[in-house]
Amino acid sequence: MAGICIYGAGSVGCYIGGRLLAAGADISFVGRERVASEIRRHGLALSHYQGGRWQLPPSTIDFSTDAGAPKAAGLVLVTVKSASTRAAAAELATILCPKTIVISFQNGLGHADRLRNALPGRTVLEGIVPFNVVMSGPGTFHQASQGALAVKAHAELDPYLAAFTAAGLPLSQYPDIVPVQWAKLLFNLNNAINALANVPLKEELSRRAYRRCLALAQAEALALLERSGIRPARLTPLPAGFRGCSMRLTGYLQGWRARC
Ligand SMILES: NC(=O)c1ccc[n+]([C@@H]2O[C@H](COP(=O)([O-])OP(=O)(O)OC[C@H]3O[C@@H](n4cnc5c(N)ncnc54)[C@H](OP(=O)(O)O)[C@@H]3O)[C@@H](O)[C@H]2O)c1
């Protein structure tokens, strides 16, 4: 089995790649010089909100700034931010062999399509990282919330499943991943609110006014999804449509909905 390359190793890429590496997988990383130099000096220190800790010394980490490095990989996990997708796709198009599988582990919709357009003939799959990863120091990444990696189901993934399972990051495969992507997007509506609030996430969500903003945004999105015939998947014990209810705590939105 050919190795796994993390393309765009930042928070998510270093965390997922590091966990796979810690479990013995054949991993290479491609990223920026500033990340490379931190890892050369400090290695990777990974942690999990439930207490797991993984320490990888620099000598064990194959980190390159060369866009050609994924040439021999059998599976490429693209973990760049949205705005970098086109450039990453163009770089990958010149080096990936036809058999390479690509997973877009990026938030939002449309990234896999962008990669697919640039990589004709390759297997490009939608992936979802449901948990948050924060960088808390040089080479130090922390998984701050729960959730299992999700990916569009594909038989060619079979040889790689054991590596993810061994790392404690099993891949949940979905024949239809669109409802899962929308469900994740409903959560991510808070990103803009959090950015505008300019306070840490925990503090933002502890304030009722911000929770109301999120509830309103989610209610609007759910109404649009309903009209489009899209039913977001259930990512938590509560159905997607209940999330706004649990956030608002006041019945405020019920009144708003009734008036609309
Ligand atoms: N962080 C999270 O908690 C989280 C959770 C779920 C999903 N996600 C998703 O995961 C993706 C990555 O997020 P992130 O927080 O890990 O971002 P990040 O920390 O910015 O990591 C992406 C890294 O890729 C580098 N990069 C961009 N284009 C590249 C290229 N062509 N070649 C090599 N390296 C390149 C970036 O460098 P530059 O800064 O120079 O562009 C950056 O160092 C996003 O789509 C995000 O939506 C993130």
The ligand as a Tripos MOL2 file, in Angstrom:
@<TRIPOS>MOLECULE
LIG
   48    52     1     0     0
SMALL
NO_CHARGES

@<TRIPOS>ATOM
      1 N1         -9.0380   24.0490   12.2630 N.am      1 LIG1
      2 C1        -10.1550   23.4100   12.4910 C.2       1 LIG1
      3 O1        -10.6030   23.2790   13.6400 O.2       1 LIG1
      4 C2        -10.9330   22.7840   11.3690 C.ar      1 LIG1
      5 C3        -11.9380   21.8680   11.6950 C.ar      1 LIG1
      6 C4        -12.6230   21.2420   10.6760 C.ar      1 LIG1
      7 C5        -12.3080   21.5120    9.3640 C.ar      1 LIG1
      8 N2        -11.3390   22.4160    9.0690 N.ar      1 LIG1
      9 C6        -11.0440   22.6470    7.6490 C.3       1 LIG1
     10 O2         -9.7450   22.1240    7.3930 O.3       1 LIG1
     11 C7         -9.0950   22.9190    6.4000 C.3       1 LIG1
     12 C8         -7.7680   23.3810    6.9590 C.3       1 LIG1
     13 O3         -7.9990   24.2020    8.0930 O.3       1 LIG1
     14 P1         -6.8060   24.5240    9.0830 P.3       1 LIG1
     15 O4         -7.4120   25.2090   10.2500 O.co2     1 LIG1
     16 O5         -5.9760   23.3170    9.2770 O.co2     1 LIG1
     17 O6         -5.9900   25.5890    8.1950 O.3       1 LIG1
     18 P2         -4.4650   26.0230    8.3500 P.3       1 LIG1
     19 O7         -4.0120   25.8480    9.7480 O.co2     1 LIG1
     20 O8         -4.3540   27.3520    7.7000 O.co2     1 LIG1
     21 O9         -3.6780   24.9340    7.4770 O.3       1 LIG1
     22 C9         -3.5990   24.9460    6.0810 C.3       1 LIG1
     23 C10        -2.1210   25.0280    5.7390 C.3       1 LIG1
     24 O10        -1.9740   24.7120    4.3560 O.3       1 LIG1
     25 C11        -1.0230   25.6360    3.8190 C.3       1 LIG1
     26 N3         -1.1890   25.6950    2.3780 N.ar      1 LIG1
     27 C12        -2.0810   26.3980    1.6370 C.ar      1 LIG1
     28 N4         -1.8890   26.1480    0.3280 N.ar      1 LIG1
     29 C13        -0.8660   25.2710    0.2430 C.ar      1 LIG1
     30 C14        -0.2120   24.6550   -0.8420 C.ar      1 LIG1
     31 N5         -0.5820   24.8910   -2.1080 N.pl3     1 LIG1
     32 N6          0.8190   23.8180   -0.5790 N.ar      1 LIG1
     33 C15         1.2100   23.5780    0.6970 C.ar      1 LIG1
     34 N7          0.6410   24.1530    1.7720 N.ar      1 LIG1
     35 C16        -0.4110   24.9880    1.5440 C.ar      1 LIG1
     36 C17        -1.3930   26.9230    4.5120 C.3       1 LIG1
     37 O11        -0.3970   27.8920    4.3210 O.3       1 LIG1
     38 P3         -0.8400   29.4540    4.1000 P.3       1 LIG1
     39 O12        -1.3070   29.9170    5.4360 O.co2     1 LIG1
     40 O13         0.4230   30.0820    3.6140 O.co2     1 LIG1
     41 O14        -1.9400   29.4700    3.0810 O.co2     1 LIG1
     42 C18        -1.5330   26.4350    5.9530 C.3       1 LIG1
     43 O15        -0.2750   26.3270    6.5650 O.3       1 LIG1
     44 C19       -10.0390   24.0800    6.0730 C.3       1 LIG1
     45 O16       -10.7270   23.7970    4.9040 O.3       1 LIG1
     46 C20       -10.9840   24.1160    7.2530 C.3       1 LIG1
     47 O17       -12.2510   24.5780    6.8760 O.3       1 LIG1
     48 C21       -10.6380   23.0600   10.0460 C.ar      1 LIG1
@<TRIPOS>BOND
     1     1     2 1
     2     2     3 2
     3     2     4 1
     4     4     5 ar
     5     4    48 ar
     6     5     6 ar
     7     6     7 ar
     8     7     8 ar
     9     8     9 1
    10     8    48 ar
    11     9    10 1
    12     9    46 1
    13    10    11 1
    14    11    12 1
    15    11    44 1
    16    12    13 1
    17    13    14 1
    18    14    15 2
    19    14    16 1
    20    14    17 1
    21    17    18 1
    22    18    19 2
    23    18    20 1
    24    18    21 1
    25    21    22 1
    26    22    23 1
    27    23    24 1
    28    23    42 1
    29    24    25 1
    30    25    26 1
    31    25    36 1
    32    26    27 ar
    33    26    35 ar
    34    27    28 ar
    35    28    29 ar
    36    29    30 ar
    37    29    35 ar
    38    30    31 1
    39    30    32 ar
    40    32    33 ar
    41    33    34 ar
    42    34    35 ar
    43    36    37 1
    44    36    42 1
    45    37    38 1
    46    38    39 2
    47    38    40 1
    48    38    41 1
    49    42    43 1
    50    44    45 1
    51    44    46 1
    52    46    47 1
@<TRIPOS>SUBSTRUCTURE
     1 LIG1         1 GROUP 0 **** ****
